[in-house]
Amino acid sequence: MSHRNLKDAVLLDAVLARDDAAWREFVRRFDKAMRRCVRTVSSRYRDVESGDIDDVMSTVYLGLLEDDMHKLRVFDQTRGRRLSSWVSLLAIKMAHDHYRSL
C-alpha cells in the first residue's frame, strides 16, 4: 500500500499504528520543513556547526518517538492546525531545548 497519497490525518493514524511504510512517508513529507526550522533556530546560537543540525534532527526524531509517540498523539486537527505546522513547531521547541541544554 502506498502512503504517498494519504491525507495527513490518515498518515498520522498509520504512523501511530506503527506502520513502517507510513513512518518513511512521514519522514519524506516533513523532514525538509523540520530541518528548515532547526536551521533557523541554530542560526540564533553561536558556535553551531553544520554537523550539529544532524544531531538536533536526531534529537527531534527521538522526541517524536519517545513515550509511545506522545508528541504526535496530542496533535489535534480540530484546533485548526495542519500536521506540517505541528511538527515544525515541535522541531523548533526541541531545537531550542537542545541548544539551551548545551
Secondary structure, DSSP 8 states (H G I E B T S, - for coil): ---TT--HHHHHHHHHTT-HHHHHHHHHHHHHHHHHHHHHHHTTSTT--HHHHHHHHHHHHHHHHHHHHHHHHT--GGGT--HHHHHHHHHHHHHHHHHHH-
